[in-house]
């Protein structure tokens, strides 16, 4: 997952939300985390994309990627797949 995250323009920006808003002189800054929980076969595409991205960078081999994806599909098929996806939500007010 780290290799996939590094493909994005700002992989660590979420961790910096609060400080970025404070540095830009916003007030009443709050940050919340909302976690989505996904299970079952519909979850598999959420996992295969990042896995393929990591493979394309050379971070993991094709064999390891295919094996991991097969394992996730097998978990989904037996109702054992679980993904918790945190989303950071930041809010602030404009100071005058």
HUBELCOR-V690718 format. One record per backbone hydrogen bond with DSSP energy under -1.0 kcal/mol. NH is the residue of the N-H (numbers start at 0). CO is the residue of the C=O. Records with the same first field share a line. If there is no record, write none. Layout:
BEGIN
NH=CO + CO
END
This chain:
BEGIN
4=0
5=1
6=3
7=4
12=9
15=12
19=15
20=16
21=17
22=18
23=19
24=21
25=20
26=92
29=90
31=88
33=86
35=84
37=82
42=39
43=40
45=42
46=43
47=43
48=44
50=46
51=47
52=48
53=49
54=50
55=51
56=52
57=54
58=53
64=60
65=61
66=62
67=63
68=64
69=65
70=66
71=67
72=68
73=69
74=70
75=71
76=72
78=75
79=74
82=37
84=35
86=33
88=31
90=29
92=26
END
